[in-house]
Amino acid sequence: MSTSKDLETIRIIKNSKLYPIIKAYNYYKDNGFARALDKARGKDLKYYNVLNKKIIDFKDNEIYIISRKKDDCFELKQSDELKSILKERNLIPHFMYLVKDYNKNDMNNENTLSYFDFEYNFICKSYIFYKDPKDVEIKYGCLRVDSIKELIEKIDSIEGIKLYSNYTNNNNVSIRTGTFFSVDGKSFYSGGAERYLIDLNAILEKRNINMNIYQDANFPMFRKYKNINVIGVPFHDDSNDYELKSYKRNMAFVYEVFNKTQLTIYSPFYDCNPFTINPCIGISHGVAWDNQSNKWEDGFAFEVEKNNVIRGAQMCDKLVSVDTNTCNWFQTLDYNLGVGKFSYLPNYVDIKEFFPRQNYLEKRDKIVITYPRRLYGARGLYLLLNITEKIINNHKNVEIHFVGTGFDYDLDIIKKIMEKYPENIFCYSKEPTEMHKVYKNTDISVIPTIMSEGTSLSCLESMASGNIVIATRVGGLPNLIINNYNGYLIEPNEEALYNAIEDAINNYSDRSQMRKNAVAVAETFNKDYWNQKWEEIFNEFNLKESNNKKVELIEYHVSEIEKMPVTMKDKIIKDLRDNKIVYVIVEKDEDIDEIYKKYQGQRFQIINKMIDESFSPKHKIYYEKDFISDKRR
């Protein structure tokens, strides 16, 4: 039974930035909540206090050589041969040795590195590990050597290219998000949250400020979308412990950008928990914690489970919500938080790009129904899929287009129905810049969200394009649709969706006024207003122009990585020294994961030839044969 001290400790833990309550309880529950608080404080405050001193600021031409023992560190520093080879290659070395934990003497010793800081400092960086210890897990980007001679050989090898590839954030705006690309870096997620960040970048570009996006990844990934750097930050945890995973992924981000960014934007806002890099803005794209698994026994159970959501909102300096649903939800929880910290800034549409086709009110021979969003369950994919055959069988003149990206499982189900109705059902994806063409070819847009929705960009774009819009009453969609005025606002179930589609098809010619109203309402969500409001928000933070250039992308093609010509290797190193990102496209079908581990660094990326890179134009492209022919001449 809880004592009064335990109850007071629960209150302290819930209001603390130190450690998630559920994690502390799981670790130390046998000793009570009071003991849990002591342990949590002792663990996290210790590292938080030394964070500024021990996070390494990687700079151009610097390499880190890590050893397990102080004597090994001394041996490396005294090696004249190593000093000479590093000087020839204009490399500035830092020699560090690992300690289990800092003591008072270690705190001010720049050569020491705790296992904890090693875990996060080097998760995305390339480095050399001297006399590789068995009890340390070596991450991607590591060069393992057992002697100074081997170290020198590695620096001059193809594997040593990655030592020149480390990237440091510098006076930019940093975005923390879950996914922008897939975690394997192979595909771009063209959803509303991704497009939101692309448009934020356009505002920052006009102010000469670079924006970096940091996302989850399976390995240290560096991708580009147009002029945006997208940096994948891996974290290694195979457990099912959500709180521990959240802690690890957050800390990996902290070590990448701490004291190296002038503003952090968390998208979504609760990704800042439990350590926030201030100043920061949190964005809510809707009540994402609305899902089918929700069934709470009481308020305390809810608060424990959703502590990251509540704490995340409390920890942000400013919160921007795309819908009123989120603001109102928080107002019921904490009135001052909901009213005082949140700003309602709805999503937007560029009416110069999204507008109706000519004669859009006239009925065509074919009626095109479009589902223009991510292809997965939360967005209502299966509400539509489950009634698709029934609609096609009722109306032979109807086409249904599924336009978006999705996981293989969902795509396979769509493909099976496509095979049955090849003349009526289509599935494809388009770049955000091409979506206006999709809407102009659409008559009825379906936005059948079942959970976790804000003010949908696809809904607004459909309205601006003069489509008949059918949307569920979930999340922020009621901010956009007034039922029977500018669209259908329905319950999130198959029957309601089927009835609305049937009504729209059967009474197509009678829905002209509804479509005109949709266009008129969409104009009030003009993108110019959204741009203006974000300009005002950025002005609050006194942002300065970035003092580093955009990172150019150079692409090299080789048959096998280990047979790369020397001239190509030297050219790649020069490009990396010039702060470029280098893709090496390996033509031969090899074990790409092993190649990642052995050769690639942060700005030096090994890419499978099958990857879709259309989203990122190259500045230069080189082929292996060009370097071979040059060598022969």
Salt bridges, closest charged atoms under 4 A:
GLU8 OE2 - ARG11 NH2 2.45
ASP57 OD2 - LYS59 NZ 2.89
GLU62 OE2 - HIS94 NE2 3.44
ASP72 OD1 - LYS131 NZ 3.48
GLU75 OE1 - LYS131 NZ 3.57
GLU88 OE1 - ARG89 NH1 3.16
ASP101 OD2 - LYS46 NZ 3.26
GLU119 OE2 - LYS139 NZ 3.43
ASP132 OD2 - ARG144 NH1 3.07
ASP135 OD2 - ARG68 NH2 3.42
ASP135 OD2 - LYS100 NZ 3.58
GLU137 OE1 - LYS139 NZ 3.31
ASP156 OD1 - ARG89 NE 2.59
GLU159 OE1 - LYS154 NZ 2.99
ASP199 OD1 - LYS527 NZ 3.02
GLU205 OE2 - LYS550 NZ 3.72
ASP216 OD1 - ARG176 NH2 2.70
ASP216 OD2 - ARG249 NH2 2.77
ASP237 OD1 - LYS248 NZ 3.42
ASP241 OD2 - LYS23 NZ 2.35
GLU256 OE1 - LYS125 NZ 3.72
ASP271 OD1 - ARG249 NH1 3.04
GLU303 OE2 - LYS14 NZ 3.55
GLU389 OE1 - LYS420 NZ 2.90
GLU399 OE1 - HIS401 NE2 2.88
GLU431 OE1 - LYS226 NZ 3.80
GLU434 OE1 - LYS437 NZ 2.85
ASP443 OD1 - ARG357 NH2 2.67
ASP443 OD2 - ARG364 NH2 3.01
GLU453 OE1 - ARG373 NH2 2.69
GLU461 OE2 - ARG195 NH2 2.25
GLU491 OE1 - ARG473 NE 3.01
GLU502 OE2 - HIS395 NE2 2.88
ASP503 OD2 - ARG511 NH2 2.81
ASP528 OD2 - LYS352 NZ 3.35
GLU535 OE1 - ARG207 NH1 2.43
GLU536 OE1 - LYS533 NZ 3.18
GLU540 OE2 - LYS318 NZ 3.74
GLU555 OE2 - HIS557 NE2 2.56
GLU555 OE1 - LYS618 NZ 3.53
GLU560 OE2 - LYS563 NZ 3.29
GLU560 OE1 - LYS588 NZ 3.53
GLU562 OE2 - LYS598 NZ 3.33
ASP570 OD1 - LYS569 NZ 3.61
ASP575 OD1 - LYS571 NZ 3.54
ASP578 OD2 - LYS574 NZ 3.22
GLU587 OE2 - HIS557 ND1 2.88
ASP593 OD2 - LYS597 NZ 3.98
ASP630 OD1 - ARG633 NH2 2.37
